[in-house]
Amino acid sequence: MERLVRIRKLLKEHGQEHLLMKYDELDQEARTRLLDAIESIDFELMEKLYQKATEPVIEEQIVIEPIGHLDKDGMPKSECKMYEELGEATIRRGKLAVVTMAGGQGTRLGYNGPKGAFVFDPESGKSIFEALTDTMKDACERYNVDIPWYIMTSRENNEATKEFFEQHHYFGYPGKIRFFIQGELPMLSLDGKILLDKDFQIKSAANGHGGTLLSMEKSGVIRDMKANGIEWVSINGVDNVLVQPVDPLFIGLAVTSKSKGAIKSIAKASPEERVGVICRKNGRVGVVEYTEISNQMANLRDRDGNLVYGDAYALFNLYSIEGLDMISNVPLPYHVAVKKADYIDANGGFVKASQPNAYKFEQFIFDSYELFSKVCVLRVRREDEFAPIKNATGQDSPETALELYRKYMSKNK
């Protein structure tokens, strides 16, 4: 009873009393879940985020400049060999861990379940998770080492993801697989009220791939890595069936350059491609959204005809363990998006969204690179490492990804 009184007082202080509107009608389990969720909310943060979403601010002037990169294809063979040998030695000594960000659902693909469980090759019955596991198993065999693999799930798909791996006996993966859960933030109505879902629980949304770093810290993943002598951590998204998280050349380059963070880029397919671009922002390595680059900059080419702002960001991230330790406790900026959300309004009525009507707040992992004084960028071939599955049909769909996947596999048998 004291807890309920305390929480009612807290909600009144922040103008969110509606969160308990149906409390008395909930069963005991649902009541406890709701109170736990309310106590986990950082109300001051939510108020700051609402202010950011609704009050125009004068953004600091950002100076955007091209980034220098090393091209994997254009590198001298002797240099490649040096990096590869150093990276391979690091891998063989068990100093690399891999993190896969797999918190998403397969909704856009018409699939009801974790995105990683989606079967993208109907002929073989191969899922995204199986394709990623095959890549990881090949690396373990090639370098004679068990590479620890950490898979970030979400509250929504955590149990289903673990069950999927258990049902498939982890696809025979020889190393340790550990699951941890991505963080969430409440969604807000356009008038600043924390939303309730149709079950009268807090309506939350994943806090973006930038939340991976904080989730790794809170869940003890970084502590576990350090205890096991890990020195380098590769962090990638789940929806790219050609991702190469165990890359000796990339690791060797990062080790040699003494960078705490490294990024792989791919060449933009065209000036109009809607991807983030790796560049320099006020002198630091960062990523700008395609909307932040003028049409003139997007079309600018060098003497060889290459796009000056042509390094596309594709979620290929590498960090030293010291770098992760440094940035995991530093709050990354939040980005605001207006999304469609069904919810229960402050008067207890159900709102069926027909247009964007709620604020969602996300952090982006690429903002972490601006915290480092030195970051190396390696450009790799799109056809070797990038076959994303984002849309049900058309570009970046299961059909296009499967075609790229089969071409790569036939070429590298």
C-alpha positions in Angstrom: 0.0 0.0 0.0 2.9 2.4 0.8 4.3 1.6 -2.6 1.1 2.6 -4.4 0.8 5.8 -2.4 4.4 6.7 -3.2 3.9 6.0 -6.9 0.6 8.0 -7.0 2.5 10.9 -5.6 5.3 10.5 -8.1 2.8 10.5 -11.0 1.0 13.6 -9.7 4.3 15.5 -9.5 4.9 14.7 -13.2 1.3 15.0 -14.5 1.0 11.4 -15.4 -1.7 10.2 -13.0 -3.6 8.5 -15.9 -1.1 5.6 -15.9 -3.1 4.2 -12.9 -6.6 4.8 -14.3 -7.4 1.1 -14.5 -5.2 -0.1 -11.7 -8.0 -1.3 -9.6 -9.4 -3.4 -12.4 -6.1 -5.3 -13.1 -5.2 -8.6 -11.6 -2.4 -8.8 -9.1 0.3 -9.9 -11.7 -0.7 -7.0 -14.0 -0.7 -4.5 -11.1 2.8 -5.5 -10.1 4.0 -5.4 -13.7 2.6 -1.9 -14.1 4.1 -0.6 -10.9 7.5 -2.1 -11.7 7.4 -0.4 -15.1 6.4 3.0 -13.6 9.2 2.8 -11.1 11.7 2.2 -13.9 10.8 5.4 -15.8 13.2 8.3 -15.6 10.5 11.0 -15.6 13.0 13.9 -15.8 14.5 12.3 -18.9 11.1 11.9 -20.5 10.3 15.5 -19.8 13.6 16.6 -21.4 12.9 14.5 -24.4 9.4 15.9 -24.8 10.9 19.4 -24.6 13.4 18.4 -27.3 10.6 17.1 -29.5 8.3 20.1 -29.2 10.5 23.2 -28.7 12.6 24.4 -31.6 16.2 24.6 -30.7 19.0 26.3 -32.4 21.3 23.5 -33.5 25.0 24.1 -33.3 26.6 24.6 -36.7 28.0 21.3 -37.9 30.9 21.4 -40.4 30.6 18.3 -42.6 33.8 17.2 -44.4 34.7 14.0 -46.4 36.3 11.1 -44.5 39.5 9.4 -45.6 39.2 5.6 -45.8 41.3 2.6 -46.7 39.9 0.6 -49.6 40.1 -3.2 -49.1 40.4 -3.7 -52.9 43.0 -1.0 -53.5 45.3 -1.9 -50.6 48.8 -3.3 -51.5 49.0 -7.1 -51.0 51.9 -6.8 -48.6 49.9 -4.3 -46.4 46.8 -6.6 -46.6 48.9 -9.6 -45.5 50.3 -7.6 -42.5 46.9 -6.6 -41.3 45.4 -10.1 -41.9 48.2 -11.9 -40.0 47.9 -9.5 -37.0 44.1 -9.8 -37.0 44.2 -13.6 -37.4 46.6 -13.9 -34.4 44.2 -11.8 -32.3 41.3 -14.1 -33.3 43.2 -17.3 -32.7 44.1 -16.1 -29.2 40.4 -15.8 -28.4 40.4 -12.0 -28.1 37.4 -11.3 -30.3 33.7 -11.4 -29.4 30.7 -10.8 -31.7 27.5 -9.0 -30.9 24.4 -9.3 -33.1 21.6 -6.7 -32.6 18.5 -8.8 -33.1 15.7 -7.0 -31.2 13.5 -6.5 -34.2 10.3 -8.3 -35.3 9.6 -9.5 -38.8 6.5 -7.4 -39.1 7.6 -5.5 -42.3 8.3 -8.9 -43.8 4.8 -10.2 -43.0 6.3 -12.6 -40.4 5.1 -12.9 -36.9 8.2 -13.5 -34.9 11.8 -12.5 -34.4 13.3 -11.1 -37.6 16.3 -13.4 -37.3 14.0 -16.4 -37.4 12.6 -15.4 -40.8 13.2 -18.0 -43.5 14.7 -16.0 -46.4 15.5 -19.1 -48.5 12.3 -21.2 -48.9 14.1 -23.8 -50.9 16.6 -24.8 -48.2 14.4 -23.5 -45.3 17.4 -21.4 -44.1 16.6 -18.6 -41.7 18.6 -15.4 -41.1 19.9 -16.8 -37.8 21.0 -20.0 -39.5 22.9 -18.0 -42.2 24.6 -15.9 -39.5 25.5 -19.0 -37.5 27.0 -20.6 -40.6 29.3 -17.6 -41.0 30.3 -17.8 -37.3 30.9 -21.6 -37.4 33.1 -21.2 -40.5 35.2 -18.6 -38.6 35.5 -20.8 -35.5 36.7 -23.7 -37.7 39.1 -21.6 -39.8 40.8 -20.1 -36.8 40.4 -23.1 -34.4 38.8 -21.0 -31.7 35.4 -20.8 -30.0 34.2 -17.2 -30.6 31.8 -16.0 -27.9 28.6 -14.7 -29.5 26.2 -12.3 -27.8 22.8 -11.8 -29.2 20.7 -8.8 -28.2 17.0 -9.5 -28.2 14.1 -7.3 -27.1 11.5 -7.7 -24.4 9.1 -8.6 -27.2 11.1 -11.3 -28.8 13.5 -12.6 -26.2 11.8 -15.8 -25.2 10.9 -16.6 -28.9 14.5 -16.0 -30.0 15.9 -18.3 -27.2 13.3 -21.0 -28.0 14.2 -20.8 -31.7 17.8 -21.4 -31.0 17.0 -24.2 -28.6 14.7 -25.9 -31.1 17.4 -25.9 -33.7 20.1 -27.0 -31.2 21.9 -23.6 -31.7 22.6 -24.8 -35.3 25.6 -26.7 -33.9 27.5 -23.5 -32.9 30.5 -24.6 -30.9 31.0 -21.5 -28.9 29.1 -19.8 -26.1 25.9 -17.9 -27.1 24.5 -15.5 -24.6 21.4 -13.5 -24.9 20.7 -10.0 -23.4 17.8 -7.6 -23.8 17.7 -4.2 -25.4 16.5 -1.2 -23.4 13.2 0.6 -24.0 11.7 4.0 -23.4 8.0 4.9 -23.0 6.3 6.5 -26.0 4.7 9.9 -25.5 1.5 11.3 -27.0 1.9 14.6 -28.8 0.8 16.4 -25.7 3.4 14.8 -23.5 1.5 12.0 -21.8 3.2 8.6 -21.4 1.1 6.1 -23.4 -0.7 3.1 -22.2 -1.2 0.1 -24.4 -4.5 -1.7 -24.8 -3.7 -3.9 -21.8 -3.2 -0.8 -19.7 0.5 -1.4 -19.4 3.2 1.2 -20.4 3.6 1.4 -24.1 7.3 1.3 -24.8 9.5 1.1 -27.8 13.1 -0.1 -28.3 15.6 2.7 -27.7 17.5 2.3 -31.0 20.7 0.4 -31.9 22.6 3.0 -29.9 21.0 1.5 -26.8 23.1 -1.6 -27.4 26.0 -0.1 -25.6 24.2 0.7 -22.4 22.4 -2.6 -22.5 25.8 -4.4 -22.7 26.9 -2.5 -19.7 23.7 -3.0 -17.6 23.4 -6.7 -18.4 27.0 -7.5 -17.5 28.1 -8.3 -21.1 31.1 -6.0 -21.0 32.1 -7.3 -17.6 31.8 -10.9 -18.9 33.9 -10.0 -22.0 36.6 -8.4 -19.8 36.7 -11.4 -17.5 37.3 -13.7 -20.5 40.1 -11.6 -21.9 38.2 -10.2 -24.9 40.0 -7.2 -26.5 37.9 -6.5 -29.6 34.1 -6.6 -30.1 32.4 -6.7 -33.5 28.8 -5.3 -33.4 26.4 -5.8 -36.3 22.8 -5.9 -37.2 20.7 -9.1 -37.7 19.2 -8.4 -41.1 22.3 -8.6 -43.3 22.8 -12.3 -44.3 26.3 -11.5 -45.8 27.7 -9.7 -42.7 31.3 -10.7 -42.0 31.8 -10.0 -38.2 35.1 -12.0 -38.0 37.4 -10.1 -40.4 41.1 -10.4 -39.6 42.1 -7.6 -42.0 39.6 -5.2 -40.3 40.8 -6.2 -36.8 44.5 -6.0 -37.8 43.9 -2.5 -39.2 42.2 -1.3 -36.0 45.0 -2.8 -33.8 47.7 -1.2 -35.9 46.1 2.2 -36.0 45.5 2.1 -32.2 41.9 3.1 -32.8 39.3 2.4 -30.1 36.6 2.3 -32.8 36.5 1.3 -36.4 33.9 1.2 -39.1 33.5 -0.6 -42.4 31.8 1.4 -45.2 30.4 0.4 -48.5 30.3 2.7 -51.6 27.0 4.4 -52.1 25.1 2.9 -55.0 24.0 6.3 -56.2 23.9 9.9 -54.9 20.2 9.4 -54.1 20.6 6.2 -52.0 18.9 6.8 -48.7 21.7 5.8 -46.3 23.7 7.5 -43.6 27.1 8.7 -44.8 30.3 8.4 -42.8 32.1 11.7 -42.8 33.8 14.2 -40.5 31.5 16.2 -38.3 33.3 19.2 -36.7 36.6 17.3 -37.2 35.4 14.0 -35.6 34.4 10.8 -37.4 30.6 10.5 -37.4 27.6 9.7 -39.5 25.1 12.1 -41.0 21.7 11.1 -42.3 21.1 11.5 -46.0 18.6 14.3 -45.2 21.5 16.3 -43.7 23.5 16.4 -46.9 22.6 18.9 -49.6 21.9 17.7 -53.1 25.1 19.4 -54.2 27.2 17.5 -51.6 25.5 14.2 -52.4 26.4 14.6 -56.1 29.9 15.9 -55.6 32.6 13.8 -57.2 36.4 13.7 -57.1 38.8 13.6 -60.1 38.3 9.9 -60.5 34.5 10.2 -60.6 33.9 8.8 -57.2 31.3 10.3 -54.8 33.1 12.5 -52.3 30.5 11.7 -49.7 30.2 8.1 -50.8 31.0 6.1 -47.7 27.7 4.5 -46.7 27.2 3.4 -43.1 25.9 -0.2 -43.0 26.1 -1.2 -39.3 29.6 -2.6 -39.4 31.1 -1.7 -36.0 34.3 -2.7 -34.3 35.3 -1.5 -30.8 38.2 -2.2 -28.5 37.1 -3.3 -25.1 38.7 -0.1 -23.7 36.6 1.9 -26.2 33.4 0.1 -25.1 34.2 0.6 -21.5 34.6 4.3 -22.2 31.4 4.9 -24.2 28.9 2.5 -22.6 28.3 4.9 -19.7 28.2 8.1 -21.8 24.7 9.0 -22.8 24.4 9.2 -26.5 22.0 11.9 -27.9 18.4 10.9 -28.5 16.8 11.3 -31.9 13.0 12.0 -32.1 10.7 10.2 -34.5 6.9 10.6 -34.8 5.3 7.2 -35.3 1.8 5.7 -35.5 0.8 4.2 -32.2 -2.5 2.6 -31.0 -3.0 3.5 -27.4 -5.4 4.3 -24.5 -5.7 8.0 -24.0 -5.8 9.9 -20.8 -9.6 9.6 -20.7 -9.5 5.8 -21.0 -10.5 5.7 -24.7 -8.8 3.5 -27.3 -7.1 5.5 -30.0 -6.5 3.7 -33.3 -3.8 5.5 -35.1 -4.4 6.5 -38.7 -1.4 8.9 -38.9 1.8 9.5 -36.9 0.6 10.5 -33.4 3.3 9.6 -30.9 6.9 10.4 -30.1 9.5 7.6 -30.1 13.0 8.2 -28.9 16.1 6.4 -30.2 19.8 6.4 -29.8 22.1 5.6 -32.8 25.2 3.6 -32.2 27.2 5.6 -34.8 27.0 8.7 -32.6 29.5 6.9 -30.3 32.3 7.4 -32.8 32.3 11.1 -32.2 33.6 10.3 -28.7 36.9 8.9 -30.0 39.9 10.9 -31.1 40.8 8.4 -33.7 38.6 6.0 -35.8 39.7 4.0 -38.9 37.4 3.4 -41.8 37.7 0.4 -44.1 35.7 0.3 -47.3 34.6 -3.2 -48.4 32.7 -4.5 -51.4 29.0 -4.4 -51.2 28.5 -7.7 -53.0 30.8 -9.5 -50.5 29.3 -8.1 -47.2 25.9 -6.5 -47.7 22.7 -8.3 -48.4 20.1 -6.6 -46.2 16.5 -7.9 -45.6 14.4 -4.9 -44.7 11.4 -4.8 -47.0 8.9 -7.5 -48.0 9.3 -6.8 -51.7 11.5 -4.8 -54.0 14.9 -3.4 -52.9 16.5 -4.9 -49.8 14.0 -7.7 -49.7 14.3 -11.5 -49.1 14.4 -11.9 -52.9 17.3 -9.5 -53.5 19.2 -10.8 -50.4 18.9 -14.4 -51.5 20.2 -13.6 -54.9 23.3 -11.9 -53.4 23.7 -14.6 -50.8 23.7 -17.4 -53.4 26.1 -15.5 -55.7 28.5 -15.0 -52.8 28.2 -18.6 -51.6 28.8 -20.1 -55.1 31.8 -17.8 -55.6 33.4 -18.7 -52.2 32.8 -22.5 -52.1 
